[in-house]
Amino acid sequence: MSHLSIEIPDDVLQAMKLPLRDAPVRLRTELALRLYEKGILSLGKARKLSGLSRWEFQEQLGQQGILRRYDVQELEEDLGTLESLL
């Protein structure tokens, strides 16, 4: 697994008005949401980056007003799943 670190100046961290212990999770979540919103990451990869559960990430998308993209491949997969359940 690759590891990427970024440096955030102290004044920027302080300007975020987040407890230092919450900053890594919040920043990963924000990054994941924006990368998904811009179409840079798929839903699954963005959720993985965020470290949130599937449902927590879906909730964050809704709270942020980010529409979930649903393509033909996902539709076909969902239809296949439904057919296998019947």
Sequence and secondary structure as in RCSB ss.txt:
>XXXX:A:sequence
MSHLSIEIPDDVLQAMKLPLRDAPVRLRTELALRLYEKGILSLGKARKLSGLSRWEFQEQLGQQGILRRYDVQEL
EEDLGTLESLL
>XXXX:A:secstr
         HHHHHHTT  TTTHHHHHHHHHHHHHHHTTSS HHHHHHHHT  HHHHHHHHHHHT      HHHH
HHHHHHHHHH 
